Amino acid sequence: MSLPLAPLVRIGAYTLRQHLKGGRYPLVLMLEPLLRCNLACPGCGKIDYPDAILNQRLSVEQCMAAIDECGAPAVSIAGGEPLLHRDMPAIVQGYLGRKKFVILCTNALLLKKKIDQYQPSPYFTWSIHLDGDQGMHDHAVDQAGTFAVAIEAIELAKARGFRVQVNCTVFDGAEPARLATFFDEMEARGVEITISPGYSYERAADQEHFLTRERTKNFFRDVFRRGDGGKKWTFTNSPLFLDFLAGNQTYACTPWSMPLRTVFGWQKPCYLVGEGYVATFAELMDGTDWDDYGVGRYEKCSNCMVHCGFEGTAATDSIRHPLKMFGIGRNGVRTDGPMAPDIDLSGARPAADVHSTHVERELTRIREADPEGFRRVQRAA
């Protein structure tokens, strides 16, 4: 991972302090200040809510309270599409004023229009959603022309002096050779890459194209093999997480390392699985039965290898075994030979369908808080 020196030192010092204290701690606040988006990606499980919920926004004050509560040194702002939030510049500036490392995730459709509202900073990164080359990405988001817009936005942001990375989610059916070529293009443009397999959201319109664990490992071995064990490209992911994707590490997830604050509250147990919401970060940490979740424990988690669940595990492993991390960084990810043993999935408890309960509870809250506004939304729908 390549970060500017100032935020790297702050994040590293925080992580070491927390590790020495022991116990669970957050690394990155995942923030969803709204759920509405200007795309309707078939693999997304974030946008299938009634309009009354999609119209909700976290205030600047709520966003600042979230980082103050959890104390994480970094925040990743997603959604929905964050640039639809009229107060996003103030939210970003509030985090920068607290010396938090800010990753603003966007599909880039509005970036050209909004970029003048932001200023380059060592603590600020644009994270552009690009799921591969033009054909791969436009298919993944189900809208032609989005790849070209994103590339134009990347060029504009870099020309303005911003730090830019791409956020690339991989789905089943992706071709390793094409993805490696896409990585080559990003490297040539001086753009770092955040890579992750997709998570099979239970409410996503497309349920057929999510990678399972075995396919994920073989796929990433094939990709990394084409890039000298991944050394050819610059990833924001840690070397140990990349090694995990290639099947060389046995990791359980640490869902508390990247807690999610959304318009519903703090999501239990993690960014990907919504099984309840609480009002405070303390309630999330102390009131969640963490042993009920994770690979081998809960059916919804069985195929998950997503970075927001396992980067925290890799970070802890890197502190415990720094020579292992440096060795992978120097030599690259191993792409042949036996894989590490995987976690047994046979004892996972069955998945529970709790989505509708959360939706009804939130709709009731909105209706009681603003009856006339709720009726207007219902009439418009």
Contacts in CASP RR format, 6 or more apart in sequence:
PFRMAT RR
TARGET T0000
AUTHOR 0000-0000-0000
METHOD contacts of the structure
MODEL  1
MSLPLAPLVRIGAYTLRQHLKGGRYPLVLMLEPLLRCNLACPGCGKIDYP
DAILNQRLSVEQCMAAIDECGAPAVSIAGGEPLLHRDMPAIVQGYLGRKK
FVILCTNALLLKKKIDQYQPSPYFTWSIHLDGDQGMHDHAVDQAGTFAVA
IEAIELAKARGFRVQVNCTVFDGAEPARLATFFDEMEARGVEITISPGYS
YERAADQEHFLTRERTKNFFRDVFRRGDGGKKWTFTNSPLFLDFLAGNQT
YACTPWSMPLRTVFGWQKPCYLVGEGYVATFAELMDGTDWDDYGVGRYEK
CSNCMVHCGFEGTAATDSIRHPLKMFGIGRNGVRTDGPMAPDIDLSGARP
AADVHSTHVERELTRIREADPEGFRRVQRAA
1 235 0 8 1.000
1 236 0 8 1.000
1 237 0 8 1.000
1 238 0 8 1.000
2 192 0 8 1.000
2 234 0 8 1.000
2 236 0 8 1.000
3 11 0 8 1.000
3 101 0 8 1.000
4 122 0 8 1.000
4 123 0 8 1.000
4 163 0 8 1.000
5 122 0 8 1.000
6 122 0 8 1.000
6 123 0 8 1.000
7 73 0 8 1.000
7 74 0 8 1.000
7 99 0 8 1.000
7 101 0 8 1.000
7 122 0 8 1.000
7 123 0 8 1.000
10 73 0 8 1.000
10 99 0 8 1.000
10 101 0 8 1.000
11 27 0 8 1.000
11 73 0 8 1.000
11 74 0 8 1.000
11 101 0 8 1.000
12 73 0 8 1.000
14 73 0 8 1.000
15 27 0 8 1.000
15 73 0 8 1.000
15 315 0 8 1.000
15 319 0 8 1.000
16 319 0 8 1.000
18 25 0 8 1.000
19 316 0 8 1.000
19 319 0 8 1.000
24 254 0 8 1.000
24 256 0 8 1.000
24 257 0 8 1.000
24 285 0 8 1.000
24 290 0 8 1.000
25 256 0 8 1.000
25 257 0 8 1.000
26 70 0 8 1.000
26 71 0 8 1.000
26 72 0 8 1.000
26 256 0 8 1.000
26 257 0 8 1.000
26 258 0 8 1.000
26 259 0 8 1.000
27 72 0 8 1.000
27 73 0 8 1.000
27 74 0 8 1.000
27 257 0 8 1.000
27 258 0 8 1.000
27 311 0 8 1.000
27 312 0 8 1.000
27 315 0 8 1.000
28 72 0 8 1.000
28 74 0 8 1.000
28 75 0 8 1.000
28 76 0 8 1.000
28 103 0 8 1.000
28 257 0 8 1.000
28 258 0 8 1.000
28 308 0 8 1.000
29 66 0 8 1.000
29 67 0 8 1.000
29 70 0 8 1.000
29 71 0 8 1.000
29 72 0 8 1.000
29 74 0 8 1.000
29 75 0 8 1.000
29 76 0 8 1.000
29 258 0 8 1.000
29 259 0 8 1.000
29 261 0 8 1.000
30 75 0 8 1.000
30 76 0 8 1.000
30 78 0 8 1.000
30 258 0 8 1.000
30 259 0 8 1.000
30 260 0 8 1.000
30 261 0 8 1.000
30 271 0 8 1.000
30 308 0 8 1.000
31 58 0 8 1.000
31 63 0 8 1.000
31 66 0 8 1.000
31 75 0 8 1.000
31 76 0 8 1.000
31 77 0 8 1.000
31 78 0 8 1.000
31 260 0 8 1.000
31 261 0 8 1.000
31 262 0 8 1.000
32 46 0 8 1.000
32 58 0 8 1.000
32 78 0 8 1.000
32 79 0 8 1.000
32 80 0 8 1.000
32 260 0 8 1.000
32 261 0 8 1.000
32 262 0 8 1.000
32 263 0 8 1.000
33 57 0 8 1.000
33 58 0 8 1.000
33 62 0 8 1.000
33 63 0 8 1.000
33 77 0 8 1.000
33 79 0 8 1.000
33 82 0 8 1.000
33 85 0 8 1.000
33 88 0 8 1.000
33 91 0 8 1.000
33 263 0 8 1.000
34 54 0 8 1.000
34 56 0 8 1.000
34 57 0 8 1.000
34 58 0 8 1.000
34 79 0 8 1.000
34 80 0 8 1.000
34 81 0 8 1.000
34 82 0 8 1.000
34 84 0 8 1.000
34 85 0 8 1.000
34 263 0 8 1.000
35 46 0 8 1.000
35 47 0 8 1.000
35 49 0 8 1.000
35 53 0 8 1.000
35 54 0 8 1.000
35 56 0 8 1.000
35 79 0 8 1.000
35 80 0 8 1.000
35 262 0 8 1.000
35 263 0 8 1.000
36 47 0 8 1.000
36 54 0 8 1.000
36 55 0 8 1.000
36 80 0 8 1.000
36 81 0 8 1.000
36 84 0 8 1.000
37 44 0 8 1.000
37 46 0 8 1.000
37 47 0 8 1.000
37 79 0 8 1.000
37 80 0 8 1.000
37 81 0 8 1.000
37 84 0 8 1.000
37 107 0 8 1.000
38 81 0 8 1.000
38 84 0 8 1.000
38 107 0 8 1.000
38 109 0 8 1.000
38 110 0 8 1.000
39 81 0 8 1.000
39 107 0 8 1.000
39 109 0 8 1.000
39 141 0 8 1.000
39 142 0 8 1.000
39 143 0 8 1.000
39 146 0 8 1.000
40 47 0 8 1.000
40 142 0 8 1.000
41 47 0 8 1.000
41 140 0 8 1.000
41 141 0 8 1.000
41 142 0 8 1.000
42 142 0 8 1.000
42 204 0 8 1.000
42 205 0 8 1.000
42 206 0 8 1.000
43 140 0 8 1.000
43 171 0 8 1.000
43 201 0 8 1.000
43 204 0 8 1.000
43 205 0 8 1.000
43 206 0 8 1.000
43 209 0 8 1.000
44 201 0 8 1.000
44 204 0 8 1.000
45 201 0 8 1.000
45 202 0 8 1.000
45 203 0 8 1.000
45 204 0 8 1.000
46 79 0 8 1.000
46 80 0 8 1.000
46 201 0 8 1.000
47 54 0 8 1.000
47 80 0 8 1.000
48 203 0 8 1.000
48 205 0 8 1.000
49 359 0 8 1.000
50 359 0 8 1.000
50 363 0 8 1.000
50 381 0 8 1.000
51 377 0 8 1.000
51 380 0 8 1.000
51 381 0 8 1.000
52 363 0 8 1.000
52 366 0 8 1.000
52 367 0 8 1.000
52 374 0 8 1.000
52 377 0 8 1.000
52 378 0 8 1.000
53 263 0 8 1.000
53 359 0 8 1.000
53 362 0 8 1.000
53 363 0 8 1.000
53 366 0 8 1.000
55 377 0 8 1.000
56 263 0 8 1.000
56 362 0 8 1.000
56 366 0 8 1.000
57 85 0 8 1.000
57 87 0 8 1.000
57 263 0 8 1.000
58 66 0 8 1.000
58 261 0 8 1.000
58 262 0 8 1.000
58 263 0 8 1.000
59 87 0 8 1.000
60 87 0 8 1.000
60 90 0 8 1.000
60 91 0 8 1.000
60 94 0 8 1.000
62 261 0 8 1.000
63 91 0 8 1.000
63 95 0 8 1.000
63 261 0 8 1.000
64 91 0 8 1.000
64 94 0 8 1.000
64 95 0 8 1.000
64 98 0 8 1.000
66 261 0 8 1.000
66 281 0 8 1.000
67 75 0 8 1.000
67 95 0 8 1.000
67 98 0 8 1.000
67 100 0 8 1.000
68 98 0 8 1.000
69 280 0 8 1.000
69 281 0 8 1.000
69 282 0 8 1.000
70 259 0 8 1.000
70 261 0 8 1.000
70 281 0 8 1.000
72 100 0 8 1.000
72 259 0 8 1.000
73 100 0 8 1.000
73 101 0 8 1.000
74 100 0 8 1.000
74 101 0 8 1.000
74 102 0 8 1.000
74 103 0 8 1.000
75 95 0 8 1.000
75 100 0 8 1.000
75 101 0 8 1.000
75 102 0 8 1.000
75 103 0 8 1.000
76 103 0 8 1.000
76 105 0 8 1.000
76 127 0 8 1.000
76 258 0 8 1.000
77 88 0 8 1.000
77 91 0 8 1.000
77 92 0 8 1.000
77 102 0 8 1.000
77 103 0 8 1.000
77 104 0 8 1.000
77 105 0 8 1.000
78 105 0 8 1.000
79 105 0 8 1.000
81 106 0 8 1.000
81 107 0 8 1.000
81 109 0 8 1.000
81 110 0 8 1.000
82 88 0 8 1.000
82 104 0 8 1.000
82 105 0 8 1.000
82 106 0 8 1.000
83 106 0 8 1.000
83 109 0 8 1.000
83 110 0 8 1.000
83 111 0 8 1.000
83 114 0 8 1.000
84 110 0 8 1.000
85 91 0 8 1.000
88 104 0 8 1.000
88 114 0 8 1.000
88 117 0 8 1.000
89 117 0 8 1.000
89 118 0 8 1.000
92 102 0 8 1.000
92 104 0 8 1.000
92 118 0 8 1.000
92 124 0 8 1.000
95 102 0 8 1.000
95 123 0 8 1.000
96 102 0 8 1.000
96 121 0 8 1.000
96 123 0 8 1.000
96 124 0 8 1.000
99 123 0 8 1.000
100 123 0 8 1.000
101 123 0 8 1.000
101 124 0 8 1.000
101 125 0 8 1.000
102 123 0 8 1.000
102 124 0 8 1.000
102 125 0 8 1.000
103 125 0 8 1.000
103 127 0 8 1.000
103 165 0 8 1.000
104 118 0 8 1.000
104 124 0 8 1.000
104 125 0 8 1.000
104 126 0 8 1.000
104 127 0 8 1.000
105 127 0 8 1.000
105 129 0 8 1.000
105 167 0 8 1.000
106 126 0 8 1.000
106 127 0 8 1.000
106 128 0 8 1.000
106 129 0 8 1.000
107 128 0 8 1.000
107 129 0 8 1.000
107 141 0 8 1.000
107 146 0 8 1.000
107 150 0 8 1.000
108 128 0 8 1.000
108 129 0 8 1.000
108 146 0 8 1.000
108 149 0 8 1.000
108 150 0 8 1.000
108 153 0 8 1.000
108 154 0 8 1.000
109 146 0 8 1.000
109 149 0 8 1.000
111 126 0 8 1.000
111 128 0 8 1.000
111 153 0 8 1.000
111 156 0 8 1.000
111 157 0 8 1.000
112 152 0 8 1.000
112 153 0 8 1.000
112 156 0 8 1.000
115 153 0 8 1.000
115 156 0 8 1.000
115 157 0 8 1.000
115 160 0 8 1.000
118 124 0 8 1.000
118 162 0 8 1.000
120 160 0 8 1.000
120 161 0 8 1.000
120 162 0 8 1.000
120 163 0 8 1.000
122 163 0 8 1.000
124 162 0 8 1.000
124 163 0 8 1.000
125 162 0 8 1.000
125 163 0 8 1.000
125 164 0 8 1.000
125 165 0 8 1.000
126 153 0 8 1.000
126 157 0 8 1.000
126 162 0 8 1.000
126 163 0 8 1.000
126 164 0 8 1.000
126 165 0 8 1.000
127 165 0 8 1.000
127 166 0 8 1.000
127 167 0 8 1.000
127 194 0 8 1.000
128 150 0 8 1.000
128 153 0 8 1.000
128 154 0 8 1.000
128 157 0 8 1.000
128 164 0 8 1.000
128 165 0 8 1.000
128 166 0 8 1.000
128 167 0 8 1.000
129 141 0 8 1.000
129 150 0 8 1.000
129 166 0 8 1.000
129 167 0 8 1.000
129 169 0 8 1.000
130 137 0 8 1.000
130 147 0 8 1.000
130 150 0 8 1.000
130 166 0 8 1.000
130 167 0 8 1.000
130 168 0 8 1.000
130 182 0 8 1.000
130 186 0 8 1.000
131 137 0 8 1.000
131 140 0 8 1.000
131 141 0 8 1.000
131 168 0 8 1.000
131 169 0 8 1.000
131 170 0 8 1.000
131 171 0 8 1.000
132 140 0 8 1.000
132 147 0 8 1.000
132 168 0 8 1.000
132 174 0 8 1.000
132 178 0 8 1.000
132 179 0 8 1.000
132 182 0 8 1.000
133 147 0 8 1.000
133 178 0 8 1.000
133 181 0 8 1.000
133 182 0 8 1.000
133 185 0 8 1.000
134 145 0 8 1.000
134 147 0 8 1.000
134 148 0 8 1.000
135 147 0 8 1.000
136 174 0 8 1.000
136 178 0 8 1.000
136 179 0 8 1.000
136 182 0 8 1.000
137 146 0 8 1.000
137 147 0 8 1.000
137 150 0 8 1.000
138 144 0 8 1.000
138 145 0 8 1.000
138 146 0 8 1.000
138 147 0 8 1.000
140 169 0 8 1.000
140 171 0 8 1.000
150 166 0 8 1.000
154 164 0 8 1.000
154 166 0 8 1.000
154 189 0 8 1.000
154 191 0 8 1.000
155 189 0 8 1.000
157 164 0 8 1.000
158 164 0 8 1.000
158 189 0 8 1.000
158 190 0 8 1.000
158 191 0 8 1.000
164 191 0 8 1.000
164 192 0 8 1.000
165 191 0 8 1.000
165 192 0 8 1.000
165 193 0 8 1.000
165 194 0 8 1.000
165 236 0 8 1.000
166 186 0 8 1.000
166 191 0 8 1.000
166 192 0 8 1.000
166 193 0 8 1.000
166 194 0 8 1.000
167 194 0 8 1.000
167 196 0 8 1.000
168 179 0 8 1.000
168 182 0 8 1.000
168 193 0 8 1.000
168 194 0 8 1.000
168 195 0 8 1.000
168 196 0 8 1.000
169 196 0 8 1.000
169 197 0 8 1.000
169 198 0 8 1.000
170 179 0 8 1.000
170 195 0 8 1.000
170 196 0 8 1.000
170 197 0 8 1.000
170 198 0 8 1.000
170 211 0 8 1.000
170 219 0 8 1.000
171 197 0 8 1.000
171 198 0 8 1.000
171 209 0 8 1.000
171 210 0 8 1.000
171 211 0 8 1.000
172 208 0 8 1.000
172 209 0 8 1.000
172 210 0 8 1.000
172 211 0 8 1.000
172 212 0 8 1.000
172 215 0 8 1.000
173 209 0 8 1.000
174 219 0 8 1.000
176 219 0 8 1.000
176 222 0 8 1.000
176 223 0 8 1.000
176 226 0 8 1.000
177 226 0 8 1.000
179 223 0 8 1.000
180 223 0 8 1.000
180 226 0 8 1.000
180 227 0 8 1.000
183 193 0 8 1.000
183 223 0 8 1.000
183 227 0 8 1.000
183 232 0 8 1.000
183 233 0 8 1.000
184 232 0 8 1.000
184 233 0 8 1.000
186 192 0 8 1.000
186 193 0 8 1.000
186 233 0 8 1.000
187 232 0 8 1.000
187 233 0 8 1.000
187 234 0 8 1.000
190 234 0 8 1.000
192 234 0 8 1.000
192 235 0 8 1.000
192 236 0 8 1.000
193 233 0 8 1.000
193 234 0 8 1.000
193 235 0 8 1.000
193 236 0 8 1.000
193 237 0 8 1.000
194 235 0 8 1.000
194 236 0 8 1.000
194 237 0 8 1.000
194 307 0 8 1.000
195 235 0 8 1.000
195 237 0 8 1.000
195 242 0 8 1.000
195 245 0 8 1.000
195 307 0 8 1.000
196 237 0 8 1.000
196 305 0 8 1.000
196 306 0 8 1.000
196 307 0 8 1.000
196 308 0 8 1.000
197 210 0 8 1.000
197 211 0 8 1.000
197 216 0 8 1.000
197 219 0 8 1.000
197 245 0 8 1.000
197 305 0 8 1.000
197 306 0 8 1.000
198 210 0 8 1.000
198 211 0 8 1.000
198 306 0 8 1.000
199 210 0 8 1.000
199 272 0 8 1.000
199 304 0 8 1.000
199 306 0 8 1.000
200 207 0 8 1.000
200 210 0 8 1.000
200 303 0 8 1.000
201 272 0 8 1.000
202 300 0 8 1.000
202 351 0 8 1.000
202 353 0 8 1.000
202 355 0 8 1.000
203 355 0 8 1.000
210 303 0 8 1.000
211 219 0 8 1.000
211 303 0 8 1.000
211 305 0 8 1.000
212 303 0 8 1.000
213 302 0 8 1.000
213 303 0 8 1.000
213 305 0 8 1.000
213 342 0 8 1.000
216 245 0 8 1.000
216 303 0 8 1.000
216 305 0 8 1.000
217 245 0 8 1.000
217 246 0 8 1.000
217 247 0 8 1.000
217 339 0 8 1.000
220 242 0 8 1.000
220 245 0 8 1.000
220 246 0 8 1.000
220 247 0 8 1.000
220 333 0 8 1.000
221 246 0 8 1.000
221 247 0 8 1.000
221 333 0 8 1.000
221 335 0 8 1.000
221 336 0 8 1.000
222 335 0 8 1.000
223 230 0 8 1.000
224 230 0 8 1.000
224 242 0 8 1.000
224 246 0 8 1.000
224 332 0 8 1.000
224 333 0 8 1.000
224 335 0 8 1.000
225 335 0 8 1.000
225 336 0 8 1.000
227 233 0 8 1.000
228 332 0 8 1.000
229 332 0 8 1.000
229 333 0 8 1.000
229 334 0 8 1.000
229 335 0 8 1.000
230 242 0 8 1.000
230 332 0 8 1.000
230 333 0 8 1.000
231 329 0 8 1.000
231 331 0 8 1.000
231 332 0 8 1.000
235 242 0 8 1.000
237 307 0 8 1.000
237 311 0 8 1.000
238 311 0 8 1.000
238 314 0 8 1.000
238 315 0 8 1.000
238 318 0 8 1.000
238 325 0 8 1.000
239 318 0 8 1.000
239 325 0 8 1.000
239 327 0 8 1.000
239 328 0 8 1.000
239 329 0 8 1.000
239 332 0 8 1.000
239 333 0 8 1.000
240 249 0 8 1.000
240 314 0 8 1.000
240 317 0 8 1.000
240 318 0 8 1.000
240 324 0 8 1.000
240 325 0 8 1.000
240 328 0 8 1.000
241 307 0 8 1.000
241 310 0 8 1.000
241 311 0 8 1.000
241 314 0 8 1.000
242 328 0 8 1.000
242 333 0 8 1.000
243 249 0 8 1.000
243 328 0 8 1.000
243 333 0 8 1.000
243 334 0 8 1.000
244 251 0 8 1.000
244 305 0 8 1.000
244 310 0 8 1.000
244 313 0 8 1.000
244 314 0 8 1.000
245 305 0 8 1.000
245 333 0 8 1.000
246 333 0 8 1.000
246 334 0 8 1.000
246 335 0 8 1.000
247 339 0 8 1.000
247 340 0 8 1.000
248 333 0 8 1.000
248 334 0 8 1.000
248 339 0 8 1.000
248 340 0 8 1.000
249 314 0 8 1.000
249 317 0 8 1.000
249 340 0 8 1.000
250 340 0 8 1.000
250 341 0 8 1.000
250 342 0 8 1.000
250 343 0 8 1.000
251 310 0 8 1.000
251 313 0 8 1.000
251 314 0 8 1.000
251 317 0 8 1.000
252 294 0 8 1.000
252 295 0 8 1.000
252 313 0 8 1.000
252 343 0 8 1.000
253 270 0 8 1.000
253 293 0 8 1.000
253 294 0 8 1.000
253 295 0 8 1.000
253 301 0 8 1.000
253 304 0 8 1.000
253 309 0 8 1.000
253 310 0 8 1.000
253 313 0 8 1.000
254 309 0 8 1.000
254 310 0 8 1.000
254 312 0 8 1.000
254 313 0 8 1.000
254 316 0 8 1.000
255 269 0 8 1.000
255 270 0 8 1.000
255 271 0 8 1.000
255 273 0 8 1.000
255 290 0 8 1.000
255 293 0 8 1.000
255 294 0 8 1.000
255 309 0 8 1.000
256 269 0 8 1.000
256 270 0 8 1.000
256 284 0 8 1.000
256 285 0 8 1.000
256 288 0 8 1.000
256 290 0 8 1.000
257 309 0 8 1.000
257 311 0 8 1.000
257 312 0 8 1.000
257 313 0 8 1.000
257 315 0 8 1.000
258 270 0 8 1.000
258 271 0 8 1.000
258 308 0 8 1.000
258 309 0 8 1.000
258 311 0 8 1.000
258 312 0 8 1.000
259 266 0 8 1.000
259 267 0 8 1.000
259 270 0 8 1.000
259 271 0 8 1.000
259 281 0 8 1.000
259 284 0 8 1.000
259 285 0 8 1.000
260 266 0 8 1.000
260 267 0 8 1.000
260 270 0 8 1.000
260 271 0 8 1.000
261 267 0 8 1.000
261 281 0 8 1.000
262 277 0 8 1.000
263 362 0 8 1.000
264 276 0 8 1.000
264 277 0 8 1.000
264 358 0 8 1.000
264 362 0 8 1.000
265 277 0 8 1.000
265 278 0 8 1.000
265 279 0 8 1.000
266 277 0 8 1.000
266 278 0 8 1.000
266 279 0 8 1.000
266 280 0 8 1.000
266 281 0 8 1.000
266 283 0 8 1.000
266 284 0 8 1.000
267 274 0 8 1.000
267 276 0 8 1.000
267 277 0 8 1.000
267 284 0 8 1.000
268 274 0 8 1.000
268 275 0 8 1.000
268 276 0 8 1.000
268 277 0 8 1.000
268 278 0 8 1.000
268 284 0 8 1.000
268 288 0 8 1.000
269 275 0 8 1.000
269 288 0 8 1.000
269 290 0 8 1.000
269 292 0 8 1.000
269 293 0 8 1.000
270 293 0 8 1.000
270 308 0 8 1.000
270 309 0 8 1.000
271 308 0 8 1.000
271 309 0 8 1.000
272 304 0 8 1.000
272 306 0 8 1.000
272 308 0 8 1.000
272 309 0 8 1.000
273 293 0 8 1.000
273 298 0 8 1.000
273 300 0 8 1.000
273 301 0 8 1.000
274 354 0 8 1.000
274 355 0 8 1.000
274 358 0 8 1.000
275 293 0 8 1.000
275 352 0 8 1.000
275 354 0 8 1.000
276 354 0 8 1.000
276 358 0 8 1.000
277 358 0 8 1.000
278 284 0 8 1.000
278 287 0 8 1.000
291 297 0 8 1.000
292 298 0 8 1.000
292 349 0 8 1.000
293 301 0 8 1.000
294 301 0 8 1.000
294 304 0 8 1.000
295 301 0 8 1.000
295 302 0 8 1.000
295 304 0 8 1.000
295 343 0 8 1.000
295 345 0 8 1.000
295 348 0 8 1.000
296 302 0 8 1.000
296 343 0 8 1.000
296 344 0 8 1.000
296 345 0 8 1.000
296 347 0 8 1.000
296 348 0 8 1.000
297 347 0 8 1.000
297 348 0 8 1.000
297 349 0 8 1.000
298 348 0 8 1.000
298 349 0 8 1.000
298 351 0 8 1.000
299 348 0 8 1.000
299 349 0 8 1.000
299 350 0 8 1.000
299 351 0 8 1.000
300 351 0 8 1.000
301 348 0 8 1.000
302 345 0 8 1.000
302 348 0 8 1.000
317 324 0 8 1.000
317 325 0 8 1.000
318 324 0 8 1.000
318 325 0 8 1.000
363 374 0 8 1.000
366 374 0 8 1.000
367 374 0 8 1.000
END
